[in-house]
Amino acid sequence: MSTLETNSIGKYNGNNVSIDDALRLKSYTTTQRDALTSVAGDMIYNTTTSSPEYYDGSSWVQLANEVLTRVDYLIIAGGGTGGNGETNLANGGGGGAGGYRSSWNNETSGGGQSSESTLTTIQAGTAYSVSVGAGGTSTNHQSGSDSFFKHAATGIDITSKGGGTGGGYNNVAAGTGGSGGGGGTPVNSSGGAALTSPVVHGYAGGSTESGSPYRGGGGGGAGEAGNTDGQSAGGDGLASTITGSSVVRGGGGGAGGDGQLNPAGEGGGANGVTYTSGSHPAHATANTGGGGGGGASRAYNRNGSSGGSGVIILRYPNGYSISFGAGVTGTESATGSDKYAVITAGTGTVSWS
């Protein structure tokens, strides 16, 4: 037979009471909570939201941690790889830039979209999921990976989509993505489209050129479509001052050209570019979400280059400090009356205190 254990409750002046041990509220998920027959004053611990809650007679109210009323963000996904070049005028298209989403200072988001809304419900002490997308690798036409900031229980989901791969030889089509990859061989191949759901993230890639030399299409950038600045040029990126100084990110990769005249494409990162002076396409700059350069044809026979990894930048009042969970690489710095966190790699959680 089990022994009943009780806590001693002491009564003091007024309505003050004390108990011997910590008070543990009964735990329920949100679904279990909603199935209860409750009266005003009932309290539980909600394991879905990781917060104590009380019933006010008509609905459940969360006893939340302190709320940060202003968190701005710049979230960029990984850029796509440049398309592979091969013999017989098969030139690779430039990789598309990773999706670009910004809420800071009314700065434009990718694809010509308006600045997004500042987050006003971030709770201190609550873990938020983050992931920095990798760039596509240079060996097999690959799109970049998504970057995100999420909290499922409160419906926060800011996901930027990875950039599309550049088109390449053997009729590999340009990929769709945050920004689309540029078209590769055959001639007149279309560039990949920029994704529009749940929001627009960037611009489409450019198509291949119909004349000779048969140059590939530039990858789409956050700020403009591929080929905007000339055949094979990657689309420009966008500038942001979220860290206190202006930095351009999210450029599309330049395409490969005819190997005898114009060598391989330059990797994106900032503003889109067209060619390198060497024979091998350049990799995009890390933590910019730039698209990789496309490979050139004929004597070079080069693979396209890798897309740049993405980045997550969060800006908030300097009365708070951020903590990076296991697997997340980041730094915190101050600028004016704010702090900002730059997360450069990993998947895990962050929280504020």
Secondary structure as GFF3:
##gff-version 3
##sequence-region A 1 353
A	DSSP	beta_strand	9	11	.	.	.	ID=ss1
A	DSSP	beta_strand	17	19	.	.	.	ID=ss2
A	DSSP	beta_strand	27	28	.	.	.	ID=ss3
A	DSSP	alpha_helix	30	34	.	.	.	ID=ss4
A	DSSP	beta_strand	43	46	.	.	.	ID=ss5
A	DSSP	beta_strand	51	55	.	.	.	ID=ss6
A	DSSP	beta_strand	60	62	.	.	.	ID=ss7
A	DSSP	beta_strand	67	68	.	.	.	ID=ss8
A	DSSP	beta_strand	72	76	.	.	.	ID=ss9
A	DSSP	beta_strand	100	102	.	.	.	ID=ss10
A	DSSP	three_ten_helix	104	106	.	.	.	ID=ss11
A	DSSP	three_ten_helix	110	112	.	.	.	ID=ss12
A	DSSP	beta_strand	122	123	.	.	.	ID=ss13
A	DSSP	beta_strand	128	131	.	.	.	ID=ss14
A	DSSP	beta_strand	147	151	.	.	.	ID=ss15
A	DSSP	three_ten_helix	152	154	.	.	.	ID=ss16
A	DSSP	beta_strand	156	160	.	.	.	ID=ss17
A	DSSP	beta_strand	238	240	.	.	.	ID=ss18
A	DSSP	beta_strand	247	249	.	.	.	ID=ss19
A	DSSP	beta_strand	311	317	.	.	.	ID=ss20
A	DSSP	beta_strand	322	324	.	.	.	ID=ss21
A	DSSP	beta_strand	328	335	.	.	.	ID=ss22
A	DSSP	beta_strand	338	352	.	.	.	ID=ss23
###
